[in-house]
Amino acid sequence: MANVIIVLILVVVVGIALKSTRKHMKGESSCCGGGGEIYQAVEDKKLDNPIIKEKVFKIKGMTCQHCVANVTRAINAIEGVSSQVNLKKEEAHVVYDRDVDDQVIIAAVKQAGYDVI
């Protein structure tokens, strides 16, 4: 009888965990420091000078729109660059209006908690 109760408790716990995981993967739950607040998109950053270079960085570790906002803010904080981040493609499209070393972009993304491949 005790084994049946333990198995039922485990089934309930696993069911709750799976439901929560499913919501997380669909981007419907708070994560990544989102804190449950309503998601607010990051405004596009306008560059001061003409675009001289474009590059696409593959980003690993993003699971939701909060992650996209974190990566976008990290890259856009760098002077002379602007980015648009795509969750499904797992990439950041970065445009430059001046010469900025790629390692600066990579360091900013890593500082935000994601990997560049």
RARAMO-V751302 format. One record per pair of residues at least 6 apart in sequence whose ideal C-beta (glycine too) atoms are under 6 Angstrom apart, sorted by sequence separation. I is the first residue (numbers start at 1). J is the second residue. D is the distance in Angstrom with one decimal. If there is no record, write none. Layout:
i,j,d
I,J,D
I,J,D
This chain:
i,j,d
23,29,4.3
30,36,4.0
24,31,5.7
76,83,5.9
85,92,4.7
109,116,5.1
75,83,4.0
83,92,4.9
84,93,4.9
106,116,4.7
72,83,5.7
83,94,4.7
59,71,5.9
72,85,4.8
81,94,5.5
82,95,5.3
71,85,4.9
81,96,5.3
68,85,4.7
80,97,5.3
80,98,3.9
68,87,5.1
81,100,5.6
80,100,5.3
62,87,5.6
39,65,5.1
78,104,6.0
42,69,5.1
42,72,4.5
78,108,5.9
42,73,5.9
45,76,4.4
59,90,5.5
34,66,4.1
31,64,5.5
58,91,5.3
59,92,5.6
75,108,5.8
32,66,4.4
74,108,4.4
32,67,5.2
47,82,5.4
56,91,5.3
57,92,4.7
74,109,5.9
27,64,4.1
45,82,4.2
56,93,5.4
27,65,5.6
71,109,6.0
74,112,3.9
55,94,5.2
54,95,5.1
71,112,5.8
70,112,5.0
53,96,4.2
71,114,5.8
51,95,4.8
52,96,5.8
51,97,5.9
49,97,3.9
47,97,4.1
61,114,4.2
61,115,5.4
59,114,5.4
60,115,4.3
60,117,5.6
57,116,5.3
58,117,4.7
